Amino acid sequence: MKLVRYGPKGKEKPGLIDQNGNIRDLSRVVDDIGGETLTPKGLAPIKKRDPKRLPLVKGRPRLGPPVVERRTFAIALNYKEHAAEAKRPIPPEPLVFTKACPLTGHRDNIVIPKGSKKTDWEIELCLVIARKASHVSKKNALKYVGGYFAGNDISEREWLLERGPFTQWINGKSPDTFGPIGPWLVTPDEVGNPQKLHMWLDVNGKRFQDNNTSDMIYNCATLVSFMSKMITLYPGDIIFTGTPQGVGLGQKPKPIYLKVGDKITMGIEKLGEHSYTCIKKS
């Protein structure tokens, strides 16, 4: 099942993508697409409906973030080759941080912050928690996942790495618009094994990232289990699971960073693709 939230920012409505790629309105079935909507109980009223009998949404409305987030976590250096291009050692356990910016959707612009010199891209597989998870095993961890979608952990490298002796995670990872996700959320039954998904990212038509989630150092089940043993995870919590090599920081002979007017197009197998343009902060 592919679920979306469509409409103006702050006024999104829940929807479903039918077999023909059309949006069907779910606002009479569920209030919104939140973490608890993705539990078996929450999905039951949606599954009972024939998509053909749901109201058809006309035109091309804005697609917002496909799920209402509660908290957003992310994993750093979770692909070996990305750790190498970043000139960092492989973490002995998952390296978790938080993204504090509101998440955005498909075709929402990326705002280059004032003073930014090193805004960078990072395609990532994202997952959302649908059941309260505390001290869960790796074997059972994916049972707590309500869906998957593509995300871009936009990062400002100077603010992240060069402002003093410590890594400034919030500063570098959370400027406004630095968390695009979507275009829709796909439920686990349609995704299957989340560790067998091709992922790619282009900037201005040039392919920079081209990899597979099978190359993660710590897979999705490991991440959910590991985090649940230190932080109780709740429905609506989102995890960005890390990016492969090919970010702007790692380009040779010198890094390449995003600038006003650049267009990013990215996608993950089974999860669709989304794109957006970089604009100047007004």
C-alpha positions in Angstrom: 0.0 0.0 0.0 1.2 3.5 -0.9 0.1 6.3 1.3 0.4 10.0 0.9 -0.4 13.3 2.5 -1.4 15.9 -0.1 -2.4 19.5 -0.2 -1.0 22.9 1.0 1.7 22.9 3.7 0.1 22.6 7.1 -3.3 21.5 5.6 -2.3 18.1 4.1 -5.0 15.4 3.7 -4.4 11.6 3.9 -4.5 9.8 0.6 -3.8 6.5 -1.1 -2.1 5.8 -4.5 -4.2 3.4 -6.5 -3.0 0.9 -9.1 -3.1 3.6 -11.9 -1.0 6.0 -9.9 -3.9 8.3 -9.0 -4.4 9.8 -5.6 -7.5 8.7 -3.7 -8.8 10.7 -0.8 -8.8 9.0 2.6 -10.0 11.9 4.7 -13.3 10.1 5.5 -11.5 7.0 6.5 -8.6 8.3 8.7 -7.8 11.7 10.1 -4.2 11.6 8.9 -1.2 9.4 8.2 0.5 9.1 11.6 2.5 6.3 13.2 -0.5 4.7 14.8 -2.4 4.7 11.4 0.3 2.2 10.2 -0.5 -0.4 12.8 -2.6 -3.4 11.8 -5.5 -1.9 13.7 -4.9 1.5 12.1 -4.7 0.1 8.6 -7.7 -2.1 8.9 -10.3 0.5 7.8 -8.2 1.5 4.9 -7.7 -2.1 3.7 -11.5 -2.6 3.8 -12.1 0.1 1.3 -12.0 -0.5 -2.4 -9.6 2.2 -3.8 -11.9 2.6 -6.9 -14.7 3.8 -4.6 -12.6 6.4 -2.8 -12.9 10.0 -4.1 -10.4 10.7 -6.9 -8.1 13.6 -6.3 -7.8 15.7 -9.5 -4.8 17.5 -10.8 -1.3 17.4 -9.3 -1.6 18.6 -5.7 1.5 19.1 -3.6 2.7 16.0 -1.9 3.8 16.7 1.6 5.7 14.5 4.0 3.9 11.1 3.7 3.7 10.7 7.5 3.3 13.0 10.5 6.6 12.7 12.3 6.9 12.6 16.1 10.7 12.7 16.3 13.4 12.3 13.6 16.5 10.4 14.2 19.4 9.7 11.8 22.4 7.4 11.5 25.8 8.7 10.5 28.5 6.8 8.6 26.4 3.6 8.0 28.1 2.7 4.7 31.8 1.8 4.6 32.6 3.7 1.4 30.9 6.8 2.7 32.9 6.6 6.0 36.0 6.4 3.8 35.1 9.4 1.7 34.4 11.4 4.8 37.8 10.2 6.2 36.1 8.9 9.3 36.5 5.5 11.0 33.6 3.0 10.9 31.6 3.4 14.1 31.8 0.4 16.4 28.1 0.7 16.9 25.4 2.8 15.2 26.1 6.5 15.5 22.7 8.2 16.2 21.8 11.9 16.0 18.7 13.9 15.7 17.3 16.1 12.9 15.4 19.0 14.4 14.0 20.6 11.2 10.4 20.1 10.0 10.3 17.5 7.2 9.2 18.5 3.7 7.8 16.7 0.7 8.1 16.0 -2.9 8.8 19.1 -5.1 9.2 21.3 -2.0 12.2 23.6 -2.5 15.5 23.3 -0.6 16.4 26.6 0.8 20.2 27.3 0.9 20.7 29.0 4.2 22.2 32.5 4.4 26.0 32.1 4.8 26.1 28.5 3.7 29.0 27.5 1.6 28.9 23.7 1.8 25.3 22.5 1.5 25.4 18.8 0.6 23.1 15.9 -0.4 22.6 12.4 1.2 20.0 10.0 -0.1 18.8 7.6 2.6 16.3 4.9 3.2 13.9 6.1 5.9 11.6 4.1 8.1 8.8 5.0 10.5 7.9 3.3 13.8 4.3 2.1 14.2 4.4 0.4 17.6 6.0 1.4 20.9 9.4 -0.3 20.9 11.5 -0.8 24.0 14.3 -3.4 24.2 13.2 -5.3 21.1 15.3 -8.0 19.5 16.8 -7.9 16.1 14.6 -10.9 15.1 11.4 -8.9 15.9 12.6 -5.4 15.2 11.0 -5.0 11.7 7.6 -5.9 13.1 7.7 -2.4 14.7 8.2 -0.7 11.4 5.1 0.8 9.7 6.5 1.8 6.4 9.5 3.0 4.3 10.2 6.0 2.1 13.1 7.8 0.5 14.7 10.8 2.3 17.5 13.2 1.8 19.6 14.1 4.9 20.6 17.5 3.5 23.7 18.7 5.4 25.8 21.9 5.7 29.3 20.5 6.0 31.0 23.7 7.3 28.5 24.1 10.0 28.7 20.4 10.8 32.4 19.8 10.8 34.3 23.1 10.9 32.8 25.1 13.7 35.1 24.3 16.6 36.5 21.0 17.9 33.2 19.1 18.0 30.8 17.8 15.4 27.8 20.2 15.4 25.0 17.8 14.5 22.0 20.1 15.0 23.7 23.1 13.3 24.7 21.1 10.3 21.7 18.8 9.9 18.7 20.9 10.8 18.3 24.1 8.9 14.8 24.7 7.5 13.9 22.4 4.6 16.9 20.0 5.2 14.6 16.9 5.5 12.7 16.1 2.3 11.0 12.8 2.4 8.6 10.9 0.1 6.9 11.0 -2.4 4.8 8.4 -0.5 5.1 5.8 2.2 5.1 2.2 1.3 4.0 -0.4 3.8 6.3 -3.3 4.7 4.2 -5.9 2.9 5.0 -4.3 -0.5 8.7 -3.5 0.3 9.7 -7.0 1.4 13.4 -7.1 2.4 14.5 -3.5 3.1 18.1 -4.5 2.6 17.7 -5.2 -1.1 16.8 -1.8 -2.5 18.6 0.1 -5.3 19.1 3.8 -4.4 20.3 6.7 -6.6 20.6 10.5 -6.6 21.3 13.0 -9.5 22.2 16.6 -9.3 21.4 18.6 -12.5 21.0 15.3 -14.4 24.4 13.9 -13.3 24.4 10.7 -11.2 26.4 11.1 -8.0 25.0 8.3 -5.7 24.2 4.8 -7.0 24.2 2.0 -4.5 22.1 -0.5 -2.7 20.8 -0.8 0.9 22.5 -4.2 1.1 25.7 -2.2 1.8 24.6 -0.8 5.1 27.0 -1.6 8.0 24.1 -1.8 10.4 20.8 -3.0 8.8 17.4 -1.7 9.6 16.6 -4.4 12.1 19.8 -3.8 13.9 19.2 0.0 14.1 15.6 -0.4 15.5 16.8 -3.0 18.0 19.9 -1.0 19.1 18.0 2.3 19.5 15.1 0.7 21.4 17.5 -0.5 24.0 18.4 3.1 24.9 15.5 5.2 23.7 11.9 4.0 23.8 10.6 4.5 20.2 7.0 5.5 19.6 4.6 5.5 16.6 5.6 8.3 14.3 9.3 8.2 15.1 11.3 8.3 11.9 14.8 7.0 11.3 17.1 8.1 8.4 19.3 5.0 8.1 22.4 6.5 6.5 23.8 7.4 3.1 26.1 5.6 0.7 29.2 7.2 -1.0 28.9 9.9 -3.6 28.1 12.9 -1.5 29.4 16.3 -2.5 32.1 16.3 0.2 33.7 13.2 -1.3 34.0 14.3 -4.9 37.4 14.4 -6.6 39.5 16.4 -7.3 37.6 18.7 -5.0 34.2 18.7 -3.2 31.0 19.9 -5.0 28.3 21.6 -3.1 24.7 22.6 -3.9 24.0 26.1 -5.1 20.9 28.1 -5.9 19.2 26.7 -9.0 20.5 23.2 -8.7 17.9 20.4 -9.2 18.0 17.2 -7.2 16.3 14.0 -8.4 16.5 10.9 -6.3 14.8 7.6 -5.8 14.8 4.2 -4.1 13.5 1.0 -5.6 9.9 0.3 -4.8 9.6 3.6 -3.0 9.4 6.0 -5.9 11.4 9.1 -6.7 11.1 12.8 -5.8 12.8 16.0 -6.9 13.2 19.6 -5.8 15.1 22.7 -6.6 17.6 24.7 -4.5 16.6 28.3 -3.9 18.0 31.3 -2.1 16.6 32.2 1.3 14.5 35.3 1.0 
